[in-house]
Structures are given as structure tokens and as C-alpha cells.
């Protein structure tokens, strides 16, 4: 059983500290937007959908934390909270989607109010708590829908490969890419699953393989540079990954190393599937080169568990994400359906669907 990722109570949000997994289960308690943003930036939690859910809860936390005396102060508090949360990580669109949706909900309420009162302020906080709960619930439902749709793409006795962690730990539901694998396993479609370790942060080694073990999925951990060999020799039938942001044309940003896997899958004629909810799609971005790629600390490359593994003072690059061109993606699966072939027109059709 995967522990709860977020536990909200008025005035506090307990976040499962994924930096300690799989060896220890502990929670970090945050009480305002600044602390929520720091937890997101520091990788206490990760995974685009989960980041979005945490971002949503950050706004009612901030209102509970502050004691304004006017609607002007409330607007200023919310605007600063949204800025702080958005600055936490630049690539994952779900964070921006959630923050903007919460801000819009607040503004709709504020526009109808007359004089400020503590009672009305309390109602606003409750309204935002309800909206954050709705965002969380929608994520659970989206994961379930994507799991079913994605599993439908796989043949019986499939051997699959995944990268990074796009499981329950990255969402409030069963997960995106790993959710497809666990769902397919339950219906007898998975013969074996390989999880790339995902350097430099090792989400695959620490989180994905742990989730697959808990789901009793026959699986093995591999280092990132083993993928090509296994595609050639192990009979892999599909590569399944998540996404942090998808441009209007289908170019997809995901954890660094995803692009290389897509190139390898294309060469070996292996289907390459991206599993991501619609808030991951950014119709305002024409193509992938417009996606902002987060550059993280070089220490995450040169240190593992606090131990230096490279020469002292060495320079290291750490782009957290790369962009896979749409032409290398066999299909994108959202909660609204399967996008195949991956084109701007088909993505737009998917976005216009209603559930």
C-alpha cells in the first residue's frame, strides 16, 4: 500500500517526504505558501500532478496563516502566494494550472463581495479548500481513466520499460505511466517491467521499483545506460513514460533521459507512450523549444546520499528535463482518450472533449 502523499487539515499540510523513501516513511509539515513552495523546490514531493495538488493546497494554507483586514490585503496576499508557488519549479505545467485555477476561483468570489469581514474571509478560505479538494479528486479520477486507456494499448504478456517515477507517488491516484503498468498487470497483460534508475536523482531506483514491488509486478531495476541493450535483447514491447509539460504540437518535456529512450525506441521499432492528464498540455506553447527547462544544482550529480562521488570542485550540468519531439511519440494518453497520431490537431480535439 502506497502511503498518502498529502494530508490536509485546516492550517497544515503534511507532505510525504519522498527524499527518504524507500527506507523511511515520514512527513514534512508545512503551514503556508512559502513552505509549500520550498517543499516542492527541495523535492520533498515530485511528479507534476502531485506538485499541482500541493500547489492548490498552498493557497488556503496561506489564508489561514495570514490575518488581513481588507480585501485589498487579501488580493495582495493571494498574488504573492501564487508568485511564490509558481517560482518553485518552472517546467511542470500542473503547478501553474493549479495556482491559476485557485487564484481565478478566489477572484470570482472577491468580485462579488462588499465590505470586508472576518466571516466572509473564512468563507473564502473554505471555498479554496473545496477547490483544492476538487483538483485532488480530479487527479485521482484522471489517473484511473488513463490507467484503463493505457492498459488497453498493451498486448498480453507485454514486457515494458519506464523511466523516472510516474506512479502513485507522483500523483494523488494510481499514477500515470506506472499506473498504466500496475493496471495492466492486474488484467494479466504485463509479463515483466523494467525501471530505469533515473540518474541523477534516482527516482526509478528509489521509488518506481518500490511501487512495482508493492504491486507485485514482476520487475527489475536497470541503470539508464542498459536501456538500448535490453531493447535489443529482452523483447521489450513498449516504453511508457509520464510528462511534465506537453506543447501544442505534442513535443513533450519529461525527466532528463526520456528523449534518449524515445530515440532508442524509434530505432528498435518499439511503441513509445506518454501518459499525462490534460492539465499537462500547454496549448499556448507552439513547440517544445519554448518549454523552459529547469537547471538544478550540480550537487545532485556529484553527490549521492551526501557523499561526493566526483573530484572535488568539478563542474557538472543538471538539466532536470529534456524534450521528446512529437514525431518520436506513438501516442499520448490523457484522461479524455488516446491521441494517435500525435499532431496538434488531434491534441486540440482531445482537449475539447468533455468527460
Buried (B, 14 or more C-beta within 10 A) or exposed (E): EBEEBBBBEEEBBBBBBBBBBBEEEEBBEBBBBBBBBBBBBEBBBBBBBBBBBBBBBBBBBBBBBBEBEEBEBBBEBBEBBBEBBBEBBBBBBBBBBBBEBBBEBBEEBBEEBEEBEEEBBEEBBEBBBEBBBEBBEBBBBBBBBBBBBBBBBBEEEBBBBBBBBBBBBBBBBBBBBBBBBBBBBBEEBBBBBBBBBBBBBBBBBBBBBBBBBBBEBEBEBBEBEBBBEBBEEBEBBBBBBBBBBBBBBBBBBBBBBBBBBBBBBBEBEBBBBBBBBBBBBBEEBEBBEBBEBBEBEBEBBBBBEEEEEEEEEEEEEBEBBBBBBBEBBBBBBBBBBBBBEBBBEBBEEBBEEEE
